[in-house]
Amino acid sequence: MSQDAPGPDGERPEHHEHHEVGDALRGGVDEGSGAPGDATTEQLMAQAVGGWRGMLDSSLPSAVFLVVYVVDGQQLGPAIWAAVGAGVVIAILRLVRRQSVQQVLSGFVGIAFCAWLASRTGRAEDFYLPGLITNVAYGLGLAISCLVGHPLLGYGVGAATGDLTGWRSVPEQRRAYALATWFFVGVFAARLAVQVPLYLAGAVAALGTVKLIMGWPLFALAAYAAFRVIRQARADAPVPPREPLAVRETEDRDGS
């Protein structure tokens, strides 16, 4: 029977790959426990690059700032307070979801700093300046990690598997993690190429709109491309199992 043949109940089996992107970005699927050696690529990528909630939470305050700024006649004060209020709501929701306090604080502090900077300079475009600097830092960090042969995405997925460096023993996986990391470098570079000129021109409405468009949608596209590359490499060239230390010591003694 072919894969597309209908089952006994007359229904065709649902293809797992149809839901790969959503499952990966939501936080994984039901397969695998997430323990070392028993986690799907979807689960590992979700842990390494984050999920839908994280990306949406990070976009909401910027969206609120932009809408209030434009609707209220480009008044900076109300836009700042609205963005901070959105940050407070997100922090409360994260606490309700019982996420770590560190994650809650880091998200709120980031929004508060953007608001403080814009209020101090009196320039609405400065609300987006920390984000531009963050893109520079992330882009450079990821690019350097690839250039020196230690792509950071490999360590992110490796940490999720409980085997931080096992992937480095497999050339196919090293190349896959490097390519996947370059996908994200491309995201950060594209954002800077478009947004920096708008920032320098003081085009707040355009900058805010482009930031949203090039935010989680572009990140999700890179995550999907990385997921496909890494999943294929993990399937074609898995990390060989390591012998227990006691067995290796015994073999070394016997050989000597």
QUIWOWO-V791616 format. One record per backbone hydrogen bond with DSSP energy under -0.5 kcal/mol. CO is the residue of the C=O (numbers start at 1). NH is the residue of the N-H. If there is no record, write none. Layout:
[[CO/NH] [CO/NH]]
This chain:
[[2/5] [5/13] [7/10] [11/7] [15/18] [16/19] [17/20] [19/23] [20/24] [21/25] [22/26] [23/27] [23/28] [25/52] [31/40] [35/38] [38/33] [38/34] [38/35] [40/44] [41/45] [42/46] [43/47] [44/48] [45/49] [46/50] [51/55] [52/56] [53/57] [54/58] [55/59] [56/60] [57/61] [59/63] [60/64] [61/65] [62/66] [63/67] [64/68] [65/69] [66/70] [67/71] [68/72] [69/74] [70/73] [74/76] [75/79] [76/80] [77/81] [78/82] [79/83] [80/84] [81/85] [82/86] [83/87] [84/88] [85/89] [86/90] [87/91] [88/92] [89/93] [90/94] [91/95] [92/96] [93/97] [94/99] [95/98] [100/104] [101/105] [102/106] [103/107] [104/108] [105/109] [106/110] [107/111] [108/112] [109/113] [110/114] [111/115] [112/116] [113/117] [114/118] [115/119] [116/120] [117/121] [118/122] [122/124] [123/126] [124/127] [125/128] [126/129] [126/130] [128/132] [129/133] [130/134] [131/135] [132/136] [133/137] [134/138] [135/139] [136/140] [137/141] [138/142] [139/143] [140/144] [141/145] [142/146] [143/147] [144/148] [145/150] [146/149] [151/154] [151/155] [152/156] [153/157] [154/158] [155/159] [156/160] [157/161] [158/162] [158/163] [165/168] [166/169] [167/170] [169/171] [170/174] [171/175] [172/176] [173/177] [174/178] [175/179] [176/180] [177/181] [178/182] [179/183] [180/184] [181/185] [182/186] [183/187] [184/188] [185/189] [186/190] [187/191] [188/192] [189/193] [190/194] [191/195] [192/196] [194/198] [195/199] [196/200] [197/201] [198/202] [198/203] [199/202] [202/204] [203/207] [204/208] [205/209] [206/210] [207/211] [208/212] [209/213] [210/214] [212/215] [212/217] [215/219] [216/220] [217/221] [218/222] [219/223] [220/224] [221/225] [222/226] [223/227] [224/228] [225/229] [226/230] [227/231] [228/232] [229/233] [230/234] [231/235] [232/236] [233/237] [244/248] [245/249] [246/250] [247/251] [248/252] [249/253] [250/254] [251/255] [252/256]]
